[in-house]
Amino acid sequence: LKHAHRKAVRRPRPHPPSPHTRLPSPVMANAFAVTAFESKLRAALQRVRLVLDTERAPQLASEVHHRYQDKYVLAECLTNSAVASQVNCLASLGLRAEHLEQLASWAGAGTAVSLCFELQTSCTHDRTETREVESPESRTVEKSAGGRVVAALTSKVTTKVEEHFWKTEGKYHLFATRGVGAVDTDRISLLRRTGRAEMKTSFAEVAPHVGRRTTQQVNISWLVRQLETPGFSPGFRIDRAHPKCHTPRRNVDVQMAAEQFAELGAWIHRVQQDLSILFDLQADRALKGQVARDVEACNEAMLLPVLPLLGEASSEPGESHAEPTASSPEASVSGIVASLSSSEDWAGSCVMATRDANRLLAEELRALGQQRTCLAQSSSLIAGDAPGGVEQAVFSMTLEHCWRVGHQWSESLDYIERLLRRQLVAAIGKEVTPADFAQYMGFHNRKVFRAPFAPMPFCFGARRSQHHDPEGTVSLEEQEPESCIFGSVAGAATPVATLVSKCAADAAPDMRFALGASTFVTFRGDRHLHAWLSHRFGSADTTGSGVSLVARARQFSSMIVLVGRIASASCFEPRCAAIVQNRDELSVPLDLATIPTAREFQDAIESLSPEQQDFAKAFRAMQLESTLFGVLVIHIKPQMEAVLNLPPDSLTKEIKLT
């Protein structure tokens, strides 16, 4: 046990917490997340049933009986659908099939492939115009003679206004690059737009807009490598045999996909911020809010093809592998570059057929084209390539849809993980807490170990010999963590179970500890070596929390408890000590810490210098050899009898039961 000691304090036993305390339950939080996402899926399911054939009846994954491997297949299908969806969105922005072939060849050669966005704005003075503005107020002067008006003079104030006109220009360029794109042959242009507008000010000293130039770049090598040529069908698979593959969500392959979608989403967010600069080139400040509302409405109306839906297992071997035909709906929609292909691994699973997944991709692309037309016909947007116009709104809408696809994929994979957790909790009947796991380990140890070698509670009676009654007890107790079941409170402290090796007093050498610089105390007695295996999961900060050394003395009894470390086979170094007597209870909280394992230590020092490695090894040797936690119990009565020259047991007081 690696530890640091706190000062021992004598305190009464704490009262148990109130049974009326209610704490937030992770089980309820997990159930709420699953229910919220399922309500979102039910709304999308109504749209899916309109797209698929009437005999197709996809349902939520939680409502279909399936196997564990179906979850892996579902995760693969969702990832492939997300990849195909984002490639098709890029295709709507100008990515053609020949471009994808070039990108795939670059990625296959081991070169990084990136997506870049460049924005440049400028504002230059064009001309100055002067015009006269009449005041809306007029002044009339009347002249009278003989009591009647004979003349009237009306005048107005005319002001000369000088107006300065500025030409504003904003252009952006979307392109793919190989590496850093040092030469023109390493770049593939996808989309280029230039918009111009005019602004008017009453001063010429300061321009209404300061020109800017920004560049945003994201690595899409992983996305391109998933496409199999020819056909550009995503071929994402999860390596189930990988040592770090734990669940359909927690594995290396899905983690790489999550990093790619997260980086792409962050890039989209930065590009959206750069696009908002173009609204500064327009005099109408309300245009920015109008475009945002139109883009939001268009995205809400589009179908996201990444849906964790299952159906009945296919009875026909080739049904789930059907490819799109010339007469199929997904083949009739122009612009589809990437689509799902058949896979033998999906045969007999409950996931949607490949044909159905491709129909959702086709519906997504059809809806994307329809919303582009709606934006082009919108009367509230500026036509053409003007800053903040239709073309910018279409570009922003497509990028926003790409982000929504990635976000939907992340939520779908988390839904599979939560569904797996919910099913496991339903199978066990409760949420397993650290206390439950420790209870299971006690059950497991009773089946594995023989009785003499089984772990036993760390609670020992402090007695002078086998012929004397215990003077008290010494125990190592752990406060049970708060249970996660319906907000129940923490239980009482219980002794930890340890593996024990006992050495009799006559078989062990004497040990000693120092009272001062020149005074040492030699002692002997039975020795117990304990090994404690603490079971924890979740946050690593909770390891060893709530562990206390507790010493209790009986009535008319007394003993000295010393707490420290064993420096060597014959040396004990106490850190604190206390006298426990006459029904006292001493509780010493222990602040436990862990050191790295042997493998973690080797990995950490691998890149250090030889001198640093030698120092780390020497310090670790000290940690392993001189940090053994030790407790020494010294009885007071035998020592007092020896000092006062009294017969043995003269100070022992016994209570007779009548």
Buried (B, 14 or more C-beta within 10 A) or exposed (E): BEBEBBEBEEEEEEEEEEEEEEEEBEBEEBBEBBEEBBEBBEEBBEBBEEBBEEEBEBBBBBEBEBEEBBBBBBBBBBBBBBBBBBBBBBBBBBBEBEBBBBBBBBBEEEBBBBBBBBBBBBBEEBEEEEEEEEEEEEEEEEEEEEEEEEEEEEEEEEEEEEBBEBBBBBBBBBBBBBEEBEEEEBBBEBBEBBBBBEBEBEEEEEBBBEEBEBEBBBBBBBBBBBBBEEEBBBBBBBEEEEEEBEBBBEBEBBEEBBEBBEBBBEBBEBBBEBBBBBBBBBEEEEBBEBBBEBBEEBBEEBBBBBBBBBBEBBEEEEEBBBBBEEEBBBBEBEEBBBBBBBBEBBBBBBBBBBBBBBBBBBBBBBBBBEBBEBBBEBEEBBEEBBBBBBBBBBBBBBBBBBBBBBBBBBBBBBBBBBBBBBEEBEEEEEBBBBBBBBBEBEEEBEEEEEEEEBBBBBBBEBBBEEEBEBBBBBBBBBBBBBBBEEBBBBBEBBBBBBBBEEEEEEEBEEBEBEEEEEEEBEEEBEBEEBEBEBEBEEEEEEBBBBBBBBBBBBEBBBBBBBBBBBBEEEBBBBBBBBBBBEEBBBBBBBEBEEEEEEEEBEEEBEEEEEEEBEEBEEEBEEEEEEBBBBBBBBBBBBEEBEEEEEEEBEBBEEEEEE
